[in-house]
Amino acid sequence: MEKTIKIVIDTKGADKGAQMMIKGAAMALSEYPALELCLVGDAELIAAELKAHNADVARVEIIDAPDEITNYDSPAVAVFGKPESSLVRALTALSERDDLAGLINAGSTGALIAGSMRYLSLKDRVRPALAAVLPAESGGFTCLVDTGATIDCPPALLVHFAHLGSAFMKEYYGIESPGVALLSNGAEPTKGNAAVKEAHQLLAADESIRFIGNLEGNSALSGAADVLVADGFAGNQVLKCSEGMARRLITDIVKYAKKTGDENIMKLVGHLMSVYDFNSLGGGIILGISKPVIKAHGAANEKTVVSVIGMMMRMLENKQVYDRDSFAIS
């Protein structure tokens, strides 16, 4: 019998509502035979939506959660002050139960990170980072870390991010010695702000990772580095600019294809959508906690939910047997 993997999904908080999250979960059950789900949210709504989409309810557990953490809530205050929220109940279940392997959420990023720190912290309480795995020009992938969890980073924290990203690429992509680069405004060691310059010196002296130097923004997706380290502000800008440019490029090509009626161009559009559309890419991964947590895009649709579940499944299947310390990278 194929080993099953059980994933927790917080159905609340997404821009497009709980119905969308539940529909995506139902679609994923059809696509992944080894998948089991624990859906957290409005129990009556979850049951009704699963029935409406002919989901295999025998593979679904439901945890009722009457409350919700929104983007208007203060993240830390909400995590402590809303114990009946779907996010807190999902994190509590994940932290207490060995049968639950990971969590997916499409709500408040701040609350998810704060909650992950509270319920999934390691013994030494390392600071988590939010990473994004982006398609590279080389045909591989680049792990961009951090993408918004920590805006202002001292040099030592940038080094910490380098270790988190390097360990993740070893774990998930099987890269024996990931090349780690530091995002800067020039390739020279003397370029960058004060934090970047000092971080460069620290990384260059760190023999436990393979530091390849600075990398400029125009090379972020080149594949020159397996891991690209940045503070949360700069990393988020790289991520959002990449999404925006890809969207603009695809939109322009679609307009041209419709104008010319060229079917070959539409095939190109389909390829580009599969590679660069955020709904196909998965989500942001929180590193530095005891179990994997993926943050889906707030504007996620059903396709995004299926993609993120697939991403989580591949991460866990790579481990064969779930290891609680997989993401416990200090």
N, C-alpha and C positions, 0 to 999 in steps of 0.2 A: 504494500500500500504506500502511495506517495506521501511523503511527510508534508503535513499542512503547516502553514504560517498564518498566524492570527494577528491582524493589525487593527489598532484602534483608530477610529475616525471621528473627529469632532464635527458634527454636522452643522453647527451654528457658526455665525461670524462671517461667512463668505458674502461678497457683494450681491451675488445672484440667489442667495437664500438656501435654506436647508433642503428644499426639494431638489435642487440641482445637485447638491452633494450626495443625496441618497440615490438619485438616478445614476450618477457616475459610479457609485459603489455597486449598484445592481449590475451595471454593464461590466464592471471589473470581475464580478463573480462568474459571469459567463465566459470571460476571457482567460481567467486563471483558475484551473481546477484545484490547485493546491491552496487556494486562498480561503481563509475564514476571516470574518469581520466582527468587530465590536463597535456598534454605532451608538454614539452618545448624543442625546438631545431630547426633543419632544417625542416620547415613546409612542404616542398614538399616531403622530404624523409619520414617524419612521415606519411603523407597521403598515400604515395605509399606503405609503409610497412604494414600499417593497412589494406589496400585493399588486399594486397598479403596474409595476414593471416586471411582474412574473419572476421575481428573484427567488433563489433557492434559500428560503428562510431557515432551513435546517443548518445552514452554515453561518447564520447571523445571530449574534447576541445583542440585545438592546439594553442600554443603561439610560434610565430617565434622568433628565437634567432640566429643571424648569427655568433656570436663569441663563443669562448670556453675557459675555464680556464683549463690549463693542469697541470700536476704534476711538470713541469719545471718552472712554474710561481711562483713568490713570492706570497704566499697566500693573505696577507693584501693588497699588491700593486695591485694584480689582481682584488680583490673585489671592490676596489675603482676605478681602472683604466679601467675596462672592463664592462661598464654598459649594453652593448648589449650581454653579455655572457649569456648562458643558465642558469647558476647557479644564477646570479644576478637577471635575470628576473623571475626565479622561486621563489626566496626568496622574491622579491618585491611583486609578486602576492600573496604569502602566507601571508605576513604581512599586506596587504591592504584589503584582501577580507575575509569575514566571511564564505563564502561557501566552502572555501578550508581548509581542516582539518589538513593536514600534508604533509611532503615532503620526497621523497626518492632520493638519489644521490649515484652514484658509482664512483665518480671522486676523486679529491684532498681532502684529509681529512682536511688538514690545511685550505684550502679555504672555505670548508663547515663550519668549526667551526668559522673562522673569519667572514664569511658572516652571520652566525646565530647570532653571537654577535652583528653585526651591525644592522640587520633587525628585529631580534626577541628578543632583550635584554629586560629584565625586568626594571622596574623603578629604582631599586637600582643596576642594572647592575652586578648581581652576575656572577661569572665566570662559564661558562658551563663546563661540564665534559662529556667524552665519555665512555659509559658503554656497557658491553657485558653481555648477559644472557646466562650462560653456563649450560649444563645438569649436574646434580649432582649424585653421587653414591647412594644417598638416594632415588632417584626417582624424586626429585624436581629440583629446579634451584637455581643457585647462580648468583647474580648480581656483576660482577667485575667492579670496578670503581676506578681509571681512567685507560683507556687502550691506552693512547697515546696523549691525548689532551694537557696535561701539564706535561712536563718531570721532571722539578725540582719543588718540592712542599714544601712550609713551613708547619709546623705542623697544623696551623689553616686551611689551605686549605684541608688537609687530613680529618679534622673534617667536613668541608663543604661537601666533597665528601660522607662522611658517612651519612649525612643528606639527600643528593640527592638520594643516593642509597636506603636508608631506606624508604623514601617517595615513590619512584618508586615501590618498591616491595609491599608496602601497596596498591598502586593505581592499579597496573597491575595484581598482583597475589593474592590480597586479604589477605595478611599476616598481621594480626593485630599488631603484635610486632616483626618485623624482627630482627633476631640476626645479629649483625654487628661485623665483625672481622677485624683486622689490619694485613696485610701481613708483616711477619718478618722472621728472620732466626732462630727463637726459640720461644717457647710458653711463656717463662718468660717475665715479664714486663721490665726487664733490657736488653733484647736482641734487636738488631736493631741498625741502625745508629742514629745520634742525633735527626733527624726529627721524626723518628718512635718512639723513646723513649718519646719525649715530646708529640707527638700526642696521645700515649697510655695514658699518664696522663690526657690529656684534655678529651679524650673520656671516660675514667673511671669516671671522675667527671661530665659528661654530663648526667643528668637524663632524658633528652627528647628522648634518644635512648637507645636501649638494647645492650650495648657493652659486648661481650663475651670474649674479650682478643685477644691475638696474634694468628695467624694461619700461619703455615709453608707452603711452596709451594707444598709439597707432599700431603697436605690435602686440596688444593684449590678446588678440585672438589668432595670432600667427602660429601658435604651437611651439614657439621658442622655449616656453616654460611649461612645466606640468602644473606648477603652483604659482599663482601671482598674488603677492601679499600687498595689502593696502589697508589704510584705516577705513572705518565704515563709511565715511563721507565720500572719499575718493572712489572706493570700491562700488558704492551704490551708483555713483555717476557713470562709471564704466559700464555697469550692468544696464542701467536705464538708457544710456546713449546707444548701446549695442542693440537693445530691443527696438528703440525708436528708429535707428537707421535701417535695421532689417525690415521693419514694418513699412517704412517709406519706400525702400527698394522693391519689395514685393508688390506694394500697391501700384507703383509706377509700371512695373512689368505687366500686371493684370490689366491696367488701362490700355497699354500698348497691344496686348494680346487680343483684347476685345475689339480694338480698332482695326487690327489687321486680320483677325480670324485665324491666326496661326496656331494650330493645335499643338505643335512642337513646343511653342512658348508656354502654353498652358501646362505641358508636362514639366517644364522647368519650374513653373510656379509651384506645382505640387511637390517637387523635390525641395525647393527652398522652404516651403511651409513646414515640411517634415523635419527639416534641419534647424530652422531659426525661429519658428513660431513658438512663443513661450508656452502655449497650450500643449505643445508636443515635447517640451524639454524636461518636464518634471517640476521640481521646486527647489527652494533653498534648504540646505541641510544644516542643522545645528550640530556643531562639533564640540567635543569637550564635555559630554554628559554620558550617563551610564547606559542609555538606550537610544537608538536612532529616532530622531524627530525631523519630519520634513514639513516645511512651511510652503504651501501652495500659494500661487499668486492670488491676491484678493479678488481679482476679476476673473477667476477661474470659471471654466464651464465644465460640462460633463466629461469632455475629452481630456481636460487637464487632470481631473480626478483619476481617470483610468491611467493616464501617463504617470502620475505621481505614485499610484499604487504599484504600477509596474516597476518603477524605479526602486521603491522600497523592497519589493519582492526580489529583484536582482541583487540588491545589497545584502539581503539576508540569505539568499540562496548561495551566494559566494562564500558564505561562512559555513554552509552545509548544516551545521547545528548552531543555533543562536548562542552567542557568547556575550554575556552581560557586559564584559569589558571591551567589546569591539570598538566602542567610541570613547572609551575611558582613556583618552590620550592626554597626558600631562606634559 
